Amino acid sequence: MFNDKVILVTGGTGSFGKHFIARILNDYKPKKIIIFSRDELKQYEMEKEFNNKKVLRFFIGDVRDKDRLNMAFKNVDYVVHTAALKHVPACEYNPFEAVKTNILGAQNIVEACINNGVKKLVALSTDKASSPVNLYGATKACMEKIFLTANNYSTVHGTHFMCVRYGNVIGSRGSVIPYFKQLVSDGVTSLPITDVRMTRFWITLDSAVDLVLDIFNNGERGDIFIPKIKSMKMIDLIKVFDVDYHIIGIRQGEKIYESLISEDESCYAKELKDKYIINYQYNNKDTFSYRSDLNDDYLTVLKLKEIIGVK
């Protein structure tokens, strides 16, 4: 579906953006891919990394800037929205900035899509948007509502707005695994952990890209695709590195476990073999919750070592 099409990725210099674009370049023949982001250095480095591919266009811009979005979205067929302020403590400390980027930025993107006749948009959300306790999760929950409700403003043949929601991406920039690897490399013999009960959902970049491609091909207006993925005990991640640990306590806005589907949301969820789909047109009488601590599928220490590359 991406052959001879124009694709725009907000926050395209991030871990997901680069992986997604590499897959598109490998599997399709797009007319143009626009990388829309704020950091000129990351764009310069990405341009070199991709060997100056002729179909790539690097646009400096911010999702807070409606005029710049309108200019960038001209003649765009598909949009993947990954741009966000994602760091939980940073969003707690800078709430105005999180709202401007994650919520008002989503509104600006909706308007730019509708004004320019974009065919489909897929926005990346997070497990923290389900029953949020921190501002990052709350802004992502608002973002989901903005995009899904935008389908009411789009005409029958207008933009299809959809979302995907998943957990932590293994090895993504700024995540805990690279942080732990660096600490161990620096000779640290005791790693910090907030709480020994803590669990998280984990997904690989390949699987995250697969999910986005799946919803582009098979999703309907208003869908949220949620993959069936593995959980991991944070204490098991410590065991991978064969070092001691020390408790530092739960940080502001942090959860002991994450939820991809709350019991309230499950009323609108449909279960398939490899995923759930939330759509507010569904009416499911059987309620459930999809939580990282109640998941039947866990990553073992051995599997974590294989994934991380630790012997």
MARRO-694847 format. One line per field, with one value per residue (C-alpha): residue in one letter; x negated, y, z negated. Coordinates in nm, 3 decimals. Example, Ala and Ser with C-alpha at 12.3 -4.5 7.8 and 13.67 -1.06 7.14 Angstrom:
2
rest = a, s
X = -1.230, -1.367
Y = -0.450, -0.106
Z = -0.780, -0.714
//
This chain:
311
rest = m, f, n, d, k, v, i, l, v, t, g, g, t, g, s, f, g, k, h, f, i, a, r, i, l, n, d, y, k, p, k, k, i, i, i, f, s, r, d, e, l, k, q, y, e, m, e, k, e, f, n, n, k, k, v, l, r, f, f, i, g, d, v, r, d, k, d, r, l, n, m, a, f, k, n, v, d, y, v, v, h, t, a, a, l, k, h, v, p, a, c, e, y, n, p, f, e, a, v, k, t, n, i, l, g, a, q, n, i, v, e, a, c, i, n, n, g, v, k, k, l, v, a, l, s, t, d, k, a, s, s, p, v, n, l, y, g, a, t, k, a, c, m, e, k, i, f, l, t, a, n, n, y, s, t, v, h, g, t, h, f, m, c, v, r, y, g, n, v, i, g, s, r, g, s, v, i, p, y, f, k, q, l, v, s, d, g, v, t, s, l, p, i, t, d, v, r, m, t, r, f, w, i, t, l, d, s, a, v, d, l, v, l, d, i, f, n, n, g, e, r, g, d, i, f, i, p, k, i, k, s, m, k, m, i, d, l, i, k, v, f, d, v, d, y, h, i, i, g, i, r, q, g, e, k, i, y, e, s, l, i, s, e, d, e, s, c, y, a, k, e, l, k, d, k, y, i, i, n, y, q, y, n, n, k, d, t, f, s, y, r, s, d, l, n, d, d, y, l, t, v, l, k, l, k, e, i, i, g, v, k
X = 0.000, -0.299, -0.428, -0.441, -0.291, -0.408, -0.460, -0.531, -0.668, -0.657, -0.947, -1.103, -1.458, -1.360, -1.415, -1.077, -1.085, -1.419, -1.320, -0.987, -1.146, -1.413, -1.136, -0.941, -1.252, -1.327, -0.975, -0.815, -0.894, -0.751, -0.742, -0.869, -0.922, -0.919, -1.099, -0.939, -1.123, -1.284, -1.648, -1.870, -2.166, -1.962, -1.834, -2.190, -2.307, -2.007, -2.066, -2.421, -2.304, -2.057, -2.320, -2.130, -1.841, -1.680, -1.324, -1.394, -1.306, -1.407, -1.172, -1.260, -0.942, -0.746, -0.400, -0.313, -0.339, -0.012, -0.127, -0.441, -0.237, 0.005, -0.286, -0.455, -0.136, -0.066, -0.026, -0.095, 0.091, 0.006, -0.113, -0.275, -0.270, -0.549, -0.654, -0.598, -0.751, -0.787, -1.004, -0.778, -0.978, -1.036, -0.663, -0.584, -0.826, -0.729, -0.351, -0.283, -0.534, -0.391, -0.042, -0.161, -0.339, -0.132, 0.220, 0.220, -0.025, 0.225, 0.500, 0.275, 0.201, 0.572, 0.639, 0.340, 0.454, 0.812, 0.707, 0.465, 0.667, 0.433, 0.570, 0.470, 0.296, 0.164, 0.060, -0.168, -0.037, -0.152, -0.033, -0.059, 0.250, 0.462, 0.571, 0.299, 0.139, -0.128, -0.100, -0.268, -0.003, 0.276, 0.157, 0.138, 0.491, 0.604, 0.410, 0.593, 0.930, 0.839, 0.738, 1.024, 1.286, 1.134, 1.304, 1.629, 1.485, 1.343, 1.575, 1.660, 1.372, 1.150, 0.871, 0.894, 0.753, 0.626, 0.392, 0.165, 0.089, -0.201, -0.454, -0.823, -1.038, -1.339, -1.662, -1.504, -1.696, -1.674, -1.521, -1.638, -1.828, -2.088, -2.111, -2.186, -2.433, -2.620, -2.632, -2.769, -3.019, -3.134, -3.204, -2.895, -2.828, -2.485, -2.201, -1.915, -1.562, -1.255, -1.058, -1.116, -0.747, -0.764, -0.664, -0.647, -0.519, -0.796, -0.798, -1.072, -1.107, -1.033, -0.706, -0.612, -0.664, -0.464, -0.175, -0.173, -0.184, 0.099, 0.329, 0.250, 0.354, 0.640, 0.751, 1.078, 1.161, 1.142, 0.943, 0.678, 0.460, 0.303, 0.060, 0.040, -0.311, -0.533, -0.582, -0.908, -0.992, -1.236, -1.417, -1.483, -1.647, -1.892, -1.969, -2.068, -2.371, -2.470, -2.514, -2.360, -2.080, -1.962, -1.613, -1.567, -1.188, -0.908, -0.942, -0.663, -0.404, -0.539, -0.330, -0.412, -0.251, -0.127, 0.209, 0.266, 0.642, 0.829, 1.140, 1.353, 1.201, 1.248, 1.617, 1.506, 1.236, 1.235, 0.984, 0.800, 0.523, 0.231, 0.391, 0.687, 0.877, 1.051, 1.325, 1.604, 1.855, 1.794, 2.006, 1.834, 2.030, 1.735, 1.492, 1.125, 0.797, 0.472, 0.198, -0.174, -0.160, 0.128, -0.010, -0.058, -0.352, -0.678, -1.029, -1.271, -1.617, -1.766, -1.555, -1.642, -2.012, -1.962, -1.772, -2.014, -2.323, -2.463, -2.644
Y = 0.000, 0.232, 0.197, 0.536, 0.704, 0.994, 0.902, 1.146, 1.039, 1.288, 1.234, 1.030, 1.043, 0.838, 0.464, 0.364, 0.617, 0.498, 0.132, 0.194, 0.393, 0.127, -0.135, 0.080, 0.138, -0.236, -0.367, -0.093, 0.172, 0.492, 0.813, 1.013, 0.976, 1.294, 1.292, 1.570, 1.653, 1.931, 1.826, 1.923, 1.720, 1.398, 1.465, 1.520, 1.197, 1.003, 1.136, 0.999, 0.670, 0.617, 0.708, 1.010, 0.806, 1.015, 0.949, 1.090, 1.450, 1.604, 1.875, 2.076, 2.150, 2.113, 1.957, 2.264, 2.476, 2.440, 2.645, 2.437, 2.115, 2.240, 2.313, 1.978, 1.772, 1.891, 1.594, 1.343, 1.011, 0.847, 0.981, 0.796, 1.012, 0.922, 1.269, 1.314, 1.406, 1.056, 1.078, 1.031, 1.241, 1.516, 1.536, 1.546, 1.835, 2.018, 1.967, 2.269, 2.144, 1.790, 1.926, 2.151, 1.870, 1.561, 1.710, 2.038, 1.888, 1.606, 1.861, 2.044, 1.720, 1.636, 1.971, 1.938, 1.587, 1.696, 2.017, 1.831, 1.517, 1.269, 0.917, 0.748, 0.841, 0.598, 0.743, 0.561, 0.539, 0.362, 0.128, 0.429, 0.574, 0.300, 0.406, 0.675, 0.788, 1.013, 1.314, 1.140, 0.868, 1.123, 1.323, 1.006, 0.912, 1.257, 1.210, 0.884, 1.051, 1.343, 1.118, 0.871, 1.144, 1.321, 1.057, 1.245, 1.553, 1.368, 1.298, 0.946, 0.955, 1.167, 1.077, 0.751, 0.814, 0.508, 0.431, 0.153, 0.100, -0.108, -0.135, -0.057, -0.109, -0.330, -0.137, 0.189, 0.510, 0.633, 0.310, 0.104, -0.170, 0.060, 0.244, -0.076, -0.194, 0.134, 0.117, -0.239, -0.138, 0.143, -0.112, -0.064, -0.372, -0.274, -0.159, 0.064, -0.077, 0.107, -0.192, -0.568, -0.625, -0.411, -0.563, -0.417, -0.508, -0.543, -0.538, -0.540, -0.267, -0.522, -0.618, -0.253, -0.186, -0.499, -0.367, -0.031, -0.195, -0.426, -0.140, 0.050, -0.256, -0.392, -0.122, 0.068, 0.422, 0.455, 0.135, 0.097, -0.207, -0.367, -0.657, -0.964, -0.925, -1.056, -0.918, -0.892, -0.874, -0.590, -0.804, -1.059, -0.787, -0.733, -1.108, -1.083, -0.873, -1.095, -0.801, -0.691, -0.436, -0.164, -0.023, 0.344, 0.365, 0.436, 0.765, 1.018, 0.896, 0.540, 0.221, -0.121, -0.277, -0.146, -0.204, -0.227, -0.269, -0.167, -0.349, -0.049, -0.040, -0.413, -0.348, -0.216, -0.476, -0.757, -1.039, -1.187, -1.446, -1.203, -0.881, -0.697, -0.422, -0.149, 0.035, 0.218, 0.066, -0.276, -0.401, -0.676, -0.810, -1.002, -0.765, -0.831, -0.646, -0.697, -0.620, -0.683, -0.855, -1.086, -1.178, -1.550, -1.485, -1.374, -1.325, -1.559, -1.454, -1.682, -1.521, -1.175, -1.258, -1.371, -1.053, -0.817, -1.003, -1.088, -1.420
Z = 0.000, -0.038, 0.317, 0.493, 0.183, -0.032, -0.399, -0.681, -1.020, -1.307, -1.544, -1.265, -1.402, -1.708, -1.756, -1.615, -1.331, -1.199, -1.225, -1.052, -0.771, -0.716, -0.681, -0.434, -0.224, -0.225, -0.151, 0.059, 0.317, 0.169, 0.368, 0.071, -0.305, -0.512, -0.846, -1.053, -1.376, -1.578, -1.614, -1.321, -1.453, -1.470, -1.118, -0.993, -1.156, -1.021, -0.670, -0.682, -0.834, -0.548, -0.288, -0.156, -0.015, 0.257, 0.137, -0.211, -0.296, -0.628, -0.757, -1.066, -1.257, -1.578, -1.620, -1.828, -1.512, -1.321, -1.022, -0.976, -0.995, -0.731, -0.500, -0.567, -0.518, -0.164, 0.074, -0.208, -0.187, -0.522, -0.857, -1.147, -1.460, -1.702, -1.824, -2.197, -2.527, -2.673, -2.984, -3.288, -3.542, -3.282, -3.208, -3.581, -3.627, -3.305, -3.276, -3.053, -2.797, -2.800, -2.735, -2.452, -2.268, -2.345, -2.350, -2.159, -1.910, -1.845, -1.779, -1.533, -1.351, -1.322, -1.157, -0.924, -0.818, -0.745, -0.571, -0.343, -0.269, -0.437, -0.383, -0.708, -1.032, -1.291, -1.628, -1.870, -2.225, -2.540, -2.813, -3.044, -2.872, -3.031, -3.383, -3.389, -3.714, -3.562, -3.335, -3.043, -3.051, -3.094, -2.792, -2.584, -2.692, -2.575, -2.252, -2.183, -2.242, -2.014, -1.725, -1.758, -1.794, -1.492, -1.280, -1.352, -1.183, -0.885, -0.592, -0.476, -0.231, -0.456, -0.696, -0.890, -1.240, -1.431, -1.721, -1.843, -2.210, -2.339, -2.622, -2.662, -2.355, -2.424, -2.382, -2.264, -2.318, -2.677, -2.809, -3.106, -2.920, -2.755, -3.088, -3.281, -3.015, -3.043, -3.423, -3.414, -3.145, -3.375, -3.650, -3.867, -4.081, -4.217, -3.988, -4.104, -4.112, -4.230, -4.363, -4.343, -4.257, -3.945, -3.610, -3.261, -2.914, -2.655, -2.275, -2.014, -1.754, -1.480, -1.650, -1.701, -1.329, -1.243, -1.452, -1.275, -0.933, -1.044, -1.140, -0.820, -0.620, -0.831, -1.074, -1.070, -1.176, -1.553, -1.614, -1.882, -1.808, -2.117, -2.066, -2.287, -2.422, -2.698, -3.047, -3.234, -3.602, -3.658, -3.914, -3.637, -3.430, -3.716, -3.713, -3.346, -3.439, -3.735, -3.974, -4.301, -4.328, -4.566, -4.617, -4.535, -4.578, -4.333, -4.150, -4.117, -3.867, -3.851, -3.873, -4.014, -3.706, -3.372, -3.205, -2.831, -2.874, -3.188, -3.302, -3.201, -2.852, -2.801, -2.736, -2.396, -2.324, -2.070, -2.110, -1.813, -1.799, -1.824, -1.947, -2.092, -1.913, -2.110, -1.925, -2.101, -1.860, -2.018, -2.307, -2.503, -2.801, -2.948, -3.121, -3.192, -3.241, -3.051, -3.306, -3.310, -3.650, -3.553, -3.212, -3.143, -2.909, -3.076, -2.945, -3.123, -3.237, -2.969, -2.696, -2.822, -2.801, -2.442, -2.349, -2.520, -2.406, -2.748, -2.787
//
